[in-house]
Amino acid sequence: MAKLDPAQFVRDVRQEVSRVTWPSRKETLVTTGLVLAMSALAAVFFLVVDQLIQLIMRFVFKIG
């Protein structure tokens, strides 16, 4: 079993973090905007589908 060396672990973590390619501020903002837009689009889509299903069920079962 390997020995646990906290100092070596911290060095390894710092080395790995230095290899990470971090997104720029612009890339982060664009990606965030796209996520928000797609979430809004999905919400509207499911609202419309829900209303259509409700309308069909009312018609089929003659409710309301």
Secondary structure by P-SEA (a helix, b strand, c coil): cbbbbaaaaaaaaaaaaaacccccaaaaaaaaaaaaaaaaaaaaaaaaaaaaaaaaaaaaaccc
